[in-house]
Amino acid sequence: MIQDLLSAQKGAFKDYTELRAQVNSTQQVVLLAGNMVANAQSETGGVSARVYRGGTYGFASNAEYSQNSVQGVLKAATENAATMDKNVKKGLPPFPAATPGRIELGSGAKGQKPKGAVAQNILIDYVKALDALIVGKYKDLTSRTVIANCLSMEKMLTVSDGADGHHFSPRSLVMVMMTALTPEGTPVELFKPFGGFGRFDEIPALKDPALLAADLDTLHEQLMALREGVHAQAGTRKCVLHPDLGGMLVHEAVGHTVEADLVRSGSVAAHNMNKRVGSDLVNMVDFAHTALGQPVPMPVYLDDEGVIAEDVNLIENGILKSYMHSRESAQHFGVEPQGNARAFAFSDEPLIRMRNTAILPGKDKLEDMIASVDDGYYLVKTGNGQADATGEFMFSVTLGYEIKGGKIGKAIRETTMSGVAFEMLKTIDMVSDDMNWTCAGMCGKKQPMPVGMGGPAVRCDMNIGGR
């Protein structure tokens, strides 16, 4: 657990200042076809200081965490800010005052207390047992990969203006990939993550590999259907997007365009505030820690600028209403920040980041959505893809099914989906009434960052690639 060496320095702050101590711990075990190919554990940590003066920042960090190093990074960041202010001469006023206080997590609903890593042998024993279960049940696989992956981030923050805090965010995942051959001898594979927020030994679904049996059966059934899959027909088709795929699309193609730093750089959202970007059924929120009365996959109660985290209502009934902000961008746009500035490592400066971004559920049933499509596709899983600041996107579809006469048909071979996000959102005409989350993703905006993604299923028009 991080000791508080920061609070005593608060009296030395001359400008807006953030002092952050942080420790990130990672663990990984990988079995490929029963052979252990990775067994690693690491811990990195230190302290950083960031000082704002006149519109510019000074930043400094040190991997040593001691009283002397804390004083050293504070002094260096203050001097850097003074030098930047003298040379850049932006002349901006200080940030507006933020809500003061202290966010201490670990009690009630507010996250977990900092704890040490689980023993590495627990992960090793688990993946070996899970691999043995897979080998015993599924004789038609040509290969399989089982991965245990744990990441915990402990942070202590002291700021000159806003809320101080000490919090701990553990995430534990097990990932299974199954591989088989098509009748033509071409390999096909499918992947599924399990787990979520919490220490490995505290997540109910990971208590025993046997608890994943039903999910593994589903993954295997999907893979066997994919072996016999057909090629999709290229063109714009009516599609139903599974929440996992829709959540990824919303994050990549929509969420990044409404991060205020990218807006200031010219994203498509820069000219769409208070304009229609989706149908009336589209309501999109970046949730802080609770969604619809339930905990989100990656809860954030306090960001790394000392701003108490709140939900950001991005799109309301198809109208773009808000951006996600840091203190600096909020000052520029004349709004209040709501806790979106986060840093991955102690040596990283906070950036505007999504937390748990999703479209809200609607009133439709998934079976009715599928039944309403005469000739289209049900798109379930996505792999790699890309989206840019214009909202244009292209993603692979690693698992999907034909919809013929309102019924699920054959699986389709890997294909692509593409379009322009704000135009695609306008075609959404059905939204399911359920909410599904995943937190297996790592957002890669300059720094990696664990995030939550998900939402309901949606029906929309989508550009589909062919053979």
C-alpha positions as CSV (number, residue, x, y, z in Angstrom):
1,M,0.0,0.0,0.0
2,I,1.3,3.5,-0.9
3,Q,2.2,5.6,2.1
4,D,1.2,9.2,2.1
5,L,4.3,11.3,1.5
6,L,2.3,13.8,-0.6
7,S,0.0,15.7,1.8
8,A,2.8,17.3,3.7
9,Q,3.9,19.1,0.5
10,K,0.6,20.9,0.0
11,G,1.8,24.0,1.7
12,A,4.6,24.4,-0.8
13,F,2.2,24.6,-3.8
14,K,2.4,28.0,-5.5
15,D,0.2,27.4,-8.6
16,Y,-2.3,24.8,-9.6
17,T,-0.5,21.6,-8.7
18,E,-1.1,17.8,-8.9
19,L,1.1,15.4,-7.0
20,R,0.5,11.7,-7.8
21,A,2.1,8.5,-6.4
22,Q,1.3,5.4,-8.3
23,V,2.0,1.7,-8.5
24,N,1.0,-0.6,-11.4
25,S,1.2,-4.3,-11.0
26,T,0.8,-6.9,-13.8
27,Q,0.7,-10.7,-13.9
28,Q,0.4,-12.9,-16.9
29,V,0.4,-16.7,-17.6
30,V,-0.1,-18.0,-21.2
31,L,-0.6,-21.6,-22.2
32,L,-0.4,-22.4,-26.0
33,A,-1.6,-25.9,-26.8
34,G,-0.8,-26.9,-23.3
35,N,2.7,-25.4,-23.2
36,M,3.5,-22.5,-21.0
37,V,4.9,-19.7,-23.2
38,A,4.7,-16.8,-20.7
39,N,4.9,-16.6,-17.0
40,A,5.6,-13.0,-15.9
41,Q,5.0,-10.6,-13.0
42,S,6.0,-7.0,-12.8
43,E,5.5,-3.9,-10.7
44,T,6.3,-0.3,-11.7
45,G,5.8,2.8,-9.7
46,G,6.9,6.3,-8.6
47,V,5.8,9.8,-8.2
48,S,5.0,12.7,-10.6
49,A,4.1,16.4,-10.3
50,R,2.3,18.6,-12.7
51,V,2.0,22.4,-12.3
52,Y,-0.2,24.7,-14.4
53,R,0.7,28.4,-14.9
54,G,-0.7,30.8,-17.4
55,G,-2.0,28.2,-19.8
56,T,1.0,25.8,-19.8
57,Y,2.1,22.8,-17.8
58,G,5.3,21.8,-16.2
59,F,5.7,18.1,-15.5
60,A,8.3,15.9,-13.8
61,S,8.5,12.3,-12.5
62,N,10.8,10.0,-10.6
63,A,10.7,6.2,-10.2
64,E,11.9,6.6,-6.6
65,Y,9.2,7.3,-4.0
66,S,10.7,9.1,-1.0
67,Q,10.3,12.4,0.7
68,N,13.3,13.7,-1.3
69,S,12.0,12.5,-4.6
70,V,8.5,14.0,-4.0
71,Q,10.2,17.4,-3.2
72,G,12.4,17.0,-6.2
73,V,9.6,16.4,-8.8
74,L,7.5,19.2,-7.2
75,K,10.5,21.6,-7.6
76,A,11.3,20.5,-11.1
77,A,7.6,20.7,-12.3
78,T,7.2,24.2,-10.8
79,E,10.4,25.4,-12.5
80,N,9.3,23.8,-15.8
81,A,5.9,25.6,-15.6
82,A,7.6,28.9,-15.0
83,T,9.9,28.4,-18.0
84,M,7.0,27.4,-20.2
85,D,4.9,30.3,-19.1
86,K,7.7,32.8,-19.7
87,N,8.4,31.5,-23.2
88,V,4.9,30.6,-24.5
89,K,3.1,33.5,-22.9
90,K,-0.5,32.3,-23.3
91,G,-1.6,34.5,-20.4
92,L,-4.6,32.3,-19.4
93,P,-6.3,32.6,-16.0
94,P,-6.1,29.9,-13.4
95,F,-8.6,27.0,-13.6
96,P,-12.1,27.6,-12.0
97,A,-12.3,26.1,-8.5
98,A,-13.2,22.4,-8.3
99,T,-15.2,20.7,-5.6
100,P,-12.8,20.0,-2.7
101,G,-12.8,16.9,-0.5
102,R,-11.1,13.5,-0.3
103,I,-12.2,10.3,-2.0
104,E,-11.1,7.4,0.1
105,L,-12.1,4.1,-1.6
106,G,-12.5,0.7,-0.1
107,S,-15.7,1.1,1.9
108,G,-19.3,0.7,0.9
109,A,-19.8,1.0,-2.9
110,K,-16.6,2.9,-3.5
111,G,-14.3,0.3,-4.9
112,Q,-11.7,-1.9,-3.2
113,K,-8.9,-1.3,-0.6
114,P,-5.4,-1.7,-2.0
115,K,-4.2,-5.3,-1.7
116,G,-1.2,-7.3,-2.9
117,A,-1.1,-9.5,-5.9
118,V,-2.4,-13.0,-5.8
119,A,0.2,-15.7,-5.8
120,Q,1.5,-16.5,-9.3
121,N,0.9,-20.3,-8.8
122,I,-2.9,-19.6,-8.4
123,L,-2.9,-18.3,-12.0
124,I,-0.7,-21.2,-13.2
125,D,-2.9,-23.8,-11.6
126,Y,-6.1,-22.1,-13.0
127,V,-5.0,-21.9,-16.6
128,K,-3.7,-25.5,-16.5
129,A,-7.0,-26.8,-15.1
130,L,-9.0,-24.7,-17.7
131,D,-6.8,-26.0,-20.5
132,A,-7.3,-29.6,-19.3
133,L,-11.1,-29.0,-19.3
134,I,-10.9,-27.7,-22.9
135,V,-8.8,-30.7,-24.1
136,G,-11.1,-33.1,-22.4
137,K,-14.3,-31.7,-24.0
138,Y,-13.4,-30.5,-27.5
139,K,-11.6,-33.1,-29.6
140,D,-12.0,-31.2,-32.9
141,L,-9.7,-28.3,-32.0
142,T,-6.4,-27.9,-33.8
143,S,-5.0,-25.5,-31.1
144,R,-6.1,-23.5,-28.1
145,T,-4.7,-20.7,-26.0
146,V,-5.5,-19.9,-22.4
147,I,-4.3,-16.6,-20.8
148,A,-4.6,-15.3,-17.3
149,N,-4.0,-11.5,-17.2
150,C,-4.1,-9.3,-14.1
151,L,-3.6,-5.5,-13.9
152,S,-3.9,-3.4,-10.7
153,M,-3.4,0.3,-10.4
154,E,-3.0,2.0,-7.0
155,K,-2.9,5.8,-7.0
156,M,-2.6,8.5,-4.3
157,L,-3.3,12.1,-5.4
158,T,-2.9,15.4,-3.7
159,V,-4.0,18.6,-5.6
160,S,-3.9,22.3,-4.8
161,D,-7.6,22.7,-5.8
162,G,-10.1,19.9,-5.9
163,A,-10.3,16.5,-4.2
164,D,-7.5,14.4,-2.9
165,G,-7.8,10.6,-3.0
166,H,-6.3,7.2,-2.6
167,H,-7.8,4.4,-4.8
168,F,-7.2,0.9,-6.1
169,S,-8.4,-0.5,-9.4
170,P,-7.8,-4.2,-10.0
171,R,-8.8,-6.1,-13.2
172,S,-8.5,-9.8,-13.7
173,L,-9.2,-11.6,-16.9
174,V,-9.0,-15.1,-18.4
175,M,-9.0,-15.3,-22.2
176,V,-9.6,-18.4,-24.2
177,M,-8.9,-18.8,-27.9
178,M,-10.0,-21.9,-29.8
179,T,-8.8,-22.8,-33.3
180,A,-10.1,-25.3,-35.8
181,L,-9.8,-26.0,-39.5
182,T,-12.4,-25.4,-42.2
183,P,-13.2,-28.3,-44.7
184,E,-10.7,-26.6,-47.0
185,G,-8.0,-26.7,-44.4
186,T,-8.0,-23.0,-43.5
187,P,-7.7,-22.2,-39.8
188,V,-10.5,-20.3,-38.1
189,E,-10.4,-19.1,-34.5
190,L,-12.6,-17.4,-31.9
191,F,-11.7,-15.7,-28.7
192,K,-13.6,-14.9,-25.5
193,P,-12.6,-13.0,-22.3
194,F,-14.0,-13.8,-18.8
195,G,-13.6,-11.9,-15.5
196,G,-13.6,-8.2,-14.8
197,F,-13.1,-5.7,-12.0
198,G,-11.5,-7.2,-8.9
199,R,-8.7,-9.5,-7.8
200,F,-8.4,-12.8,-9.5
201,D,-9.3,-14.8,-6.4
202,E,-12.3,-12.6,-5.6
203,I,-14.2,-12.8,-8.9
204,P,-17.0,-15.4,-8.6
205,A,-16.8,-16.6,-12.2
206,L,-13.1,-17.4,-11.8
207,K,-13.4,-19.4,-8.6
208,D,-13.4,-22.7,-10.5
209,P,-12.7,-23.3,-14.3
210,A,-15.8,-25.6,-14.3
211,L,-17.9,-22.4,-13.8
212,L,-17.0,-21.4,-17.4
213,A,-18.2,-24.7,-18.9
214,A,-21.4,-23.3,-20.4
215,D,-19.7,-20.3,-21.9
216,L,-17.0,-22.5,-23.4
217,D,-19.6,-24.7,-24.9
218,T,-21.1,-21.7,-26.6
219,L,-17.7,-20.6,-27.9
220,H,-17.1,-24.0,-29.3
221,E,-20.5,-24.2,-31.0
222,Q,-19.8,-20.8,-32.6
223,L,-16.4,-22.0,-33.8
224,M,-17.9,-25.1,-35.3
225,A,-20.6,-23.0,-37.1
226,L,-17.8,-20.7,-38.4
227,R,-16.0,-23.7,-39.9
228,E,-18.9,-24.2,-42.2
229,G,-19.4,-20.5,-42.7
230,V,-20.3,-18.8,-46.0
231,H,-19.0,-15.5,-47.4
232,A,-21.1,-12.4,-46.8
233,Q,-22.6,-10.5,-49.7
234,A,-21.0,-7.1,-50.1
235,G,-23.1,-4.0,-49.8
236,T,-25.2,-1.9,-47.4
237,R,-27.4,-4.3,-45.4
238,K,-29.8,-4.2,-42.5
239,C,-27.8,-5.6,-39.5
240,V,-28.3,-6.3,-35.9
241,L,-25.1,-5.6,-33.9
242,H,-24.5,-7.7,-30.8
243,P,-23.6,-5.5,-27.7
244,D,-20.0,-6.6,-27.7
245,L,-19.5,-5.5,-31.3
246,G,-21.7,-2.4,-30.9
247,G,-19.9,-1.4,-27.8
248,M,-16.5,-1.5,-29.5
249,L,-17.9,0.5,-32.4
250,V,-19.4,3.2,-30.1
251,H,-16.1,3.5,-28.2
252,E,-13.8,3.7,-31.2
253,A,-15.8,5.5,-33.9
254,V,-17.9,7.8,-31.7
255,G,-16.4,8.1,-28.3
256,H,-13.0,9.3,-29.4
257,T,-14.5,12.0,-31.6
258,V,-16.2,13.6,-28.6
259,E,-13.0,13.7,-26.4
260,A,-12.5,17.5,-26.2
261,D,-8.7,17.4,-27.0
262,L,-9.6,15.7,-30.3
263,V,-12.5,18.1,-30.8
264,R,-10.0,21.0,-30.5
265,S,-7.8,19.2,-33.1
266,G,-10.7,19.1,-35.6
267,S,-12.7,16.0,-35.0
268,V,-16.1,15.7,-36.7
269,A,-17.8,16.5,-33.4
270,A,-16.3,20.0,-33.4
271,H,-19.1,21.3,-35.7
272,N,-21.9,19.1,-34.4
273,M,-22.6,20.3,-30.9
274,N,-26.4,20.5,-30.4
275,K,-26.9,19.0,-33.8
276,R,-28.4,15.6,-34.8
277,V,-25.8,12.8,-34.9
278,G,-28.1,9.8,-34.4
279,S,-31.7,8.7,-34.5
280,D,-34.1,9.6,-31.6
281,L,-33.3,6.2,-30.1
282,V,-29.6,7.0,-29.5
283,N,-28.7,8.1,-26.0
284,M,-25.0,7.7,-25.2
285,V,-23.4,8.1,-21.8
286,D,-19.8,7.9,-20.5
287,F,-20.6,6.4,-17.1
288,A,-18.3,7.1,-14.1
289,H,-19.0,4.3,-11.7
290,T,-22.6,3.3,-11.8
291,A,-25.0,2.6,-14.7
292,L,-28.7,2.1,-14.3
293,G,-28.2,1.2,-10.6
294,Q,-25.4,-1.3,-11.2
295,P,-21.6,-1.0,-10.9
296,V,-19.9,-0.5,-14.2
297,P,-16.9,-2.6,-15.3
298,M,-14.2,-0.1,-14.6
299,P,-15.5,2.4,-11.9
300,V,-13.8,5.8,-11.6
301,Y,-14.7,8.0,-8.6
302,L,-11.9,10.5,-8.9
303,D,-9.8,11.4,-11.9
304,D,-6.1,12.3,-11.9
305,E,-6.8,16.0,-11.8
306,G,-8.7,15.8,-8.6
307,V,-12.1,16.1,-10.2
308,I,-14.9,14.0,-8.7
309,A,-16.2,11.8,-11.4
310,E,-19.7,12.2,-12.8
311,D,-21.5,10.7,-15.8
312,V,-21.3,12.6,-19.1
313,N,-24.4,12.6,-21.2
314,L,-22.9,12.7,-24.6
315,I,-25.9,12.2,-26.9
316,E,-29.5,12.7,-25.9
317,N,-32.3,11.5,-28.3
318,G,-29.8,11.7,-31.2
319,I,-28.5,15.2,-30.4
320,L,-24.9,15.7,-29.4
321,K,-24.9,17.5,-26.0
322,S,-21.5,17.2,-24.4
323,Y,-17.8,16.4,-24.8
324,M,-15.5,14.7,-22.4
325,H,-13.1,17.1,-20.7
326,S,-10.0,17.7,-18.7
327,R,-9.7,20.9,-16.6
328,E,-7.9,22.6,-19.5
329,S,-10.5,21.8,-22.2
330,A,-13.4,22.5,-19.8
331,Q,-11.9,26.0,-19.2
332,H,-11.6,26.5,-23.0
333,F,-15.2,25.5,-23.7
334,G,-16.6,27.2,-20.6
335,V,-18.1,24.1,-19.0
336,E,-17.5,21.9,-15.9
337,P,-15.1,18.9,-16.0
338,Q,-16.6,15.7,-15.0
339,G,-13.7,13.4,-14.2
340,N,-12.3,12.2,-17.6
341,A,-8.6,13.0,-17.1
342,R,-6.6,9.8,-16.4
343,A,-3.0,8.6,-16.6
344,F,-1.9,5.0,-17.0
345,A,1.5,5.1,-15.3
346,F,3.1,7.4,-12.7
347,S,5.3,8.9,-15.5
348,D,2.3,9.7,-17.7
349,E,0.4,13.0,-17.8
350,P,-3.4,12.8,-17.5
351,L,-5.2,12.7,-20.9
352,I,-8.9,12.9,-21.6
353,R,-10.1,9.3,-21.6
354,M,-13.4,7.4,-21.7
355,R,-14.3,5.4,-18.7
356,N,-17.4,3.2,-19.4
357,T,-19.1,4.4,-22.6
358,A,-22.3,2.9,-24.0
359,I,-25.6,3.6,-25.7
360,L,-28.5,3.3,-23.3
361,P,-31.0,0.4,-23.6
362,G,-34.2,0.8,-25.6
363,K,-37.5,-1.1,-25.5
364,D,-37.0,-3.8,-28.1
365,K,-36.4,-7.5,-27.7
366,L,-33.4,-9.0,-29.5
367,E,-35.5,-11.8,-30.9
368,D,-37.9,-9.2,-32.3
369,M,-35.1,-7.3,-33.8
370,I,-33.8,-10.4,-35.6
371,A,-37.3,-11.4,-36.7
372,S,-37.7,-7.9,-38.3
373,V,-34.8,-8.4,-40.7
374,D,-35.8,-10.2,-44.0
375,D,-32.3,-10.3,-45.5
376,G,-29.3,-9.1,-43.5
377,Y,-26.8,-10.1,-40.8
378,Y,-26.4,-10.5,-37.1
379,L,-22.9,-9.3,-36.3
380,V,-21.5,-10.7,-33.1
381,K,-17.7,-10.4,-32.6
382,T,-15.1,-8.0,-33.9
383,G,-11.3,-8.2,-34.1
384,N,-9.0,-5.4,-35.2
385,G,-10.2,-2.2,-36.8
386,Q,-9.6,1.5,-37.1
387,A,-11.5,4.7,-36.8
388,D,-10.4,8.3,-37.3
389,A,-11.4,11.8,-36.2
390,T,-13.8,12.1,-39.1
391,G,-15.8,9.3,-37.7
392,E,-15.0,7.0,-40.6
393,F,-14.4,3.4,-39.4
394,M,-13.6,-0.1,-40.6
395,F,-13.7,-3.2,-38.4
396,S,-13.2,-6.8,-39.0
397,V,-16.2,-9.1,-38.2
398,T,-14.9,-12.4,-36.8
399,L,-18.3,-13.9,-36.1
400,G,-21.6,-13.1,-37.7
401,Y,-24.7,-14.9,-39.0
402,E,-27.0,-14.5,-41.9
403,I,-30.5,-13.4,-41.2
404,K,-33.0,-14.9,-43.7
405,G,-36.7,-14.3,-43.4
406,G,-36.3,-13.2,-39.8
407,K,-34.3,-16.3,-38.7
408,I,-30.7,-16.9,-37.9
409,G,-29.0,-18.7,-40.8
410,K,-25.4,-19.8,-41.5
411,A,-22.4,-18.3,-39.9
412,I,-20.4,-16.0,-42.2
413,R,-16.6,-16.1,-42.8
414,E,-14.5,-13.2,-41.5
415,T,-15.5,-10.0,-43.2
416,T,-15.5,-6.2,-42.6
417,M,-18.0,-3.5,-41.7
418,S,-17.4,0.1,-42.4
419,G,-19.1,3.5,-42.5
420,V,-19.2,7.0,-41.0
421,A,-20.2,6.9,-37.3
422,F,-22.6,9.8,-37.1
423,E,-24.4,8.6,-40.3
424,M,-24.6,5.0,-39.0
425,L,-26.1,6.2,-35.7
426,K,-28.9,8.0,-37.7
427,T,-30.0,4.6,-39.2
428,I,-30.5,2.9,-35.8
429,D,-34.2,2.1,-35.6
430,M,-34.3,-0.6,-32.9
431,V,-32.5,-0.9,-29.6
432,S,-32.7,-3.9,-27.3
433,D,-33.9,-3.5,-23.7
434,D,-30.9,-5.2,-22.1
435,M,-27.4,-4.0,-21.1
436,N,-24.2,-6.0,-21.5
437,W,-20.8,-4.9,-20.4
438,T,-17.2,-6.1,-20.9
439,C,-14.0,-4.6,-19.5
440,A,-11.5,-6.7,-21.4
441,G,-10.5,-3.8,-23.6
442,M,-7.4,-1.6,-23.4
443,C,-7.9,1.8,-25.0
444,G,-4.7,2.8,-26.8
445,K,-4.9,6.6,-27.0
446,K,-1.1,7.5,-26.5
447,Q,-1.2,5.5,-23.3
448,P,-3.0,2.2,-22.6
449,M,-6.0,2.4,-20.3
450,P,-8.5,-0.2,-19.1
451,V,-12.0,0.8,-20.0
452,G,-15.5,-0.6,-19.9
453,M,-17.5,-1.0,-23.1
454,G,-20.9,-2.4,-24.0
455,G,-24.6,-1.5,-24.2
456,P,-27.6,-3.0,-25.9
457,A,-28.0,-4.6,-29.3
458,V,-28.9,-2.2,-32.1
459,R,-30.4,-2.5,-35.6
460,C,-28.9,-0.3,-38.2
461,D,-27.7,-0.1,-41.8
462,M,-24.1,-1.2,-42.2
463,N,-21.6,-1.5,-45.1
464,I,-20.5,-5.1,-45.3
465,G,-17.5,-6.5,-47.1
466,G,-17.8,-9.5,-49.4
467,R,-15.5,-12.3,-50.5
